Structure formats: structure tokens, C-alpha cells
Amino acid sequence: MSILPMYRFVILSGCSGGGKSSLLEELARRGYSVVEEPGRRIVREETEQGGLTLPWMDVAAFLRRAIAISLADCDAAPSQDWVFFDRGLIDAASALRHVTGEPVLEELGPKHRYHPQVFLAPPWPEIYGTDAERRHSFDEAVAEYDRLLKTYPILGYEVILLPKVGIRERADFVIETLQRSSKTSENPRAADKRQCSPDAS
């Protein structure tokens, strides 16, 4: 199976509570398309409807739904310019494999590709906090971060750590990094396939 490089769908991942949501808000303010974390959407919907597909009640069902939403997000994303995803398919598949041992990451990871550079927010205890949608501890968040730090390179992604700076400076860092990479790679507007679509054999 040949991997066709794609350059539009960019993952922002890393440690929970590390400032990813604020970074996405800044990128959206600048006019970029952004996609909210699947997990937060699931928690809100399940809480409003009295559902049970919650990470603290049925984590496997929660993660399977996050995978389905991530695939749908890719299909629905616009076809022009950069699109920024708060987590996505790889995060959910990695977590499901960790919880159940299912080889879902090995099955989905090579078939559904994002931009080759992935931005990870490192643990930032000074700004970490819990809320109605984030109930896990900081130690649990760091454990997840450590797992992702290993997972993305195994799948062939280049991990870039976000600096612990202000939101505007972080957004500048992301855009400037992508602009540098696009100068030596395929133009993001020239891609003829969707990032998260299965690659051609």
C-alpha cells in the first residue's frame, strides 16, 4: 500500500488541559477551519440526553463512537486550505487499543492519514483543570500524553511539541511551521485526495 502525502488536515493533540482548545479558538479567529474534539461533543450530547456512552461509564463504547465521529469529521471537512482537528481518529484508536487490546489502531492508522506533522501540547500543570467534560486527573492526562508521544512516530508522523507560550504565539508557531513544510512539500491546495480517506493501494 502506497502512502500519498497529504497536507491539509492537521492534528493538534497531546496532554489534556494543555491549551489545545484555546489554540483552536485562536486559529478559528484567524479564519481557519477547526474541528472540535470528538470526546467533548459526545460527553455533552450524552449528558443532555441522559445517555451512558461516557468515558467514566462505558469507555470502550465511548471510544468506538469517537472513532466513528472522527471519520465523519474528515468527510465533512472543507477541501481548501488547512483544517485543524482537536484530536481525532488516531487518539481514539490508540485509546481503544490500550483499553481493550483490539488492533484497531493497526487497522485504521495506515489507511486514514492526516498531515505528516502532528502538534502535541505537552503537560502544563499550571493551567490544567477539570470540568464537567474532563474528569480525569492530571496523572491520567500525562499517561495518555506519553502513550501518544510514542504512537504517532510509530505511524510515521513527525511530532512537534507546542511551546508553552501565549495563545497568539502558539498559533504563530503552528502556522509558520506549516508554511515552512509546505515550501518543500506538495502544496496543500494541490492534494487530490482527502486526508482521512483510505489511501490507494
C-alpha positions in Angstrom: 0.0 0.0 0.0 1.5 3.3 -1.0 1.0 6.3 1.2 0.2 9.5 -0.6 1.4 12.5 1.5 -1.4 14.8 2.5 -1.0 18.3 3.8 -4.3 19.9 4.8 -5.8 18.1 7.9 -3.6 19.0 10.9 -3.9 17.2 14.2 -3.5 19.1 17.5 -3.2 16.6 20.2 -1.2 15.9 23.4 -1.9 16.4 27.0 -5.4 17.1 28.1 -5.7 20.5 29.6 -2.6 21.7 27.8 -4.3 24.6 25.9 -5.4 22.9 22.7 -8.9 24.3 22.8 -7.7 27.8 23.3 -5.3 27.4 20.4 -8.1 26.1 18.1 -10.2 29.2 19.1 -7.4 31.4 18.0 -6.9 29.6 14.7 -10.6 29.9 14.1 -10.5 33.6 14.9 -7.9 33.9 12.1 -10.2 32.3 9.6 -9.1 28.7 9.6 -11.5 25.8 9.7 -11.3 23.9 13.0 -12.9 20.7 14.3 -13.8 20.3 18.0 -12.6 17.3 19.9 -15.0 14.3 19.4 -14.9 13.4 23.0 -16.2 16.7 24.3 -19.1 16.6 21.8 -20.0 13.0 22.9 -20.0 13.9 26.6 -22.2 17.0 26.1 -24.7 15.0 24.0 -24.8 12.0 26.3 -25.2 14.2 29.4 -28.0 16.2 27.8 -29.8 13.1 26.8 -29.1 11.0 29.9 -27.0 8.6 27.9 -24.4 6.1 29.1 -21.8 6.4 26.4 -19.4 8.3 28.7 -15.7 7.6 29.4 -16.4 7.1 33.1 -19.3 4.7 32.4 -18.5 2.7 29.2 -15.1 3.8 27.9 -15.0 1.3 25.1 -18.3 2.4 23.6 -17.3 6.0 24.1 -14.1 5.4 22.1 -15.8 3.5 19.3 -18.2 6.4 18.9 -15.2 8.8 18.9 -13.7 6.8 16.0 -16.9 7.0 14.0 -17.2 10.7 14.6 -13.6 11.3 13.6 -14.1 9.6 10.3 -17.3 11.6 9.7 -15.4 14.8 10.6 -12.9 14.1 7.8 -15.6 13.5 5.3 -17.3 16.7 6.2 -14.2 19.0 6.4 -13.8 21.6 3.8 -11.5 20.8 0.9 -9.4 24.0 0.8 -6.5 25.3 3.0 -5.6 24.0 6.4 -8.1 22.3 8.7 -7.2 21.9 12.3 -8.5 19.0 14.4 -8.6 18.8 18.2 -7.5 15.2 18.5 -9.1 12.8 16.0 -9.0 9.2 14.8 -5.5 8.3 15.9 -6.1 9.4 19.5 -9.4 7.5 19.8 -8.0 4.3 18.1 -4.9 4.4 20.3 -7.0 4.7 23.4 -9.3 1.8 22.4 -6.3 -0.4 21.7 -5.0 0.5 25.2 -8.3 -0.3 26.9 -9.4 -3.4 25.0 -6.3 -4.7 23.2 -8.2 -4.6 19.9 -5.9 -4.0 16.8 -8.0 -1.0 15.7 -5.0 1.3 15.5 -3.1 -1.0 13.2 -6.2 -1.4 11.0 -7.2 2.3 10.7 -3.9 4.2 11.2 -2.2 3.3 7.9 -5.4 3.8 5.9 -6.5 7.2 7.2 -3.7 9.7 7.1 -3.5 13.3 8.4 -0.8 15.9 7.7 2.6 14.3 8.5 3.4 16.8 11.2 1.4 16.4 14.4 1.4 19.1 17.1 1.3 17.9 20.7 0.6 20.1 23.7 3.0 19.0 26.5 1.8 18.6 30.1 1.2 22.0 31.6 0.2 21.6 35.3 0.0 25.4 35.8 -3.1 25.6 33.5 -4.6 22.2 34.0 -8.1 22.0 35.3 -11.1 19.7 35.3 -14.6 20.4 34.3 -17.9 18.7 33.5 -16.4 17.2 30.4 -12.9 16.5 31.7 -13.0 14.5 34.9 -9.7 12.6 34.8 -6.7 13.5 36.9 -3.6 15.2 35.7 -1.6 12.0 36.2 -4.1 10.2 33.9 -3.7 13.0 31.3 0.1 12.7 31.4 -0.1 8.9 30.9 -2.3 9.5 27.8 0.2 12.1 26.6 3.1 9.6 27.0 1.2 7.0 25.0 0.5 9.4 22.1 4.1 10.6 22.1 5.1 7.1 21.2 2.1 6.2 19.0 2.3 9.0 16.4 6.0 8.3 15.4 5.3 4.6 15.1 2.7 5.5 12.5 5.2 7.7 10.6 4.2 11.1 11.9 6.6 13.8 12.9 5.8 15.0 16.4 6.2 18.7 17.1 5.8 19.9 20.7 3.9 23.1 21.1 5.8 25.7 23.1 4.5 26.9 26.5 3.8 30.5 25.3 0.7 32.7 24.9 -2.1 31.6 22.6 -1.2 34.1 19.8 2.5 33.0 19.9 1.4 29.3 19.7 -0.8 30.0 16.7 2.0 31.8 15.0 4.3 28.9 15.7 1.9 26.4 14.2 1.2 28.4 11.0 4.9 29.3 10.5 5.9 25.6 10.9 3.3 24.5 8.3 4.3 27.2 5.9 7.9 26.1 6.1 6.9 22.5 5.5 4.7 23.4 2.5 7.6 25.1 0.7 9.4 21.8 0.4 6.3 19.5 0.0 3.2 19.3 -2.0 1.1 22.4 -2.0 -1.9 21.9 0.4 -4.3 23.1 -2.2 -3.0 20.7 -4.8 -3.9 17.5 -3.0 -6.4 15.4 -5.0 -7.5 13.2 -2.1 -9.0 13.8 1.4 -6.5 13.2 4.2 -8.7 10.8 6.2 -9.8 8.9 3.2 -8.2 5.4 2.7 -5.0 5.6 0.6 -4.9 3.9 -2.8 -3.1 0.6 -3.0 
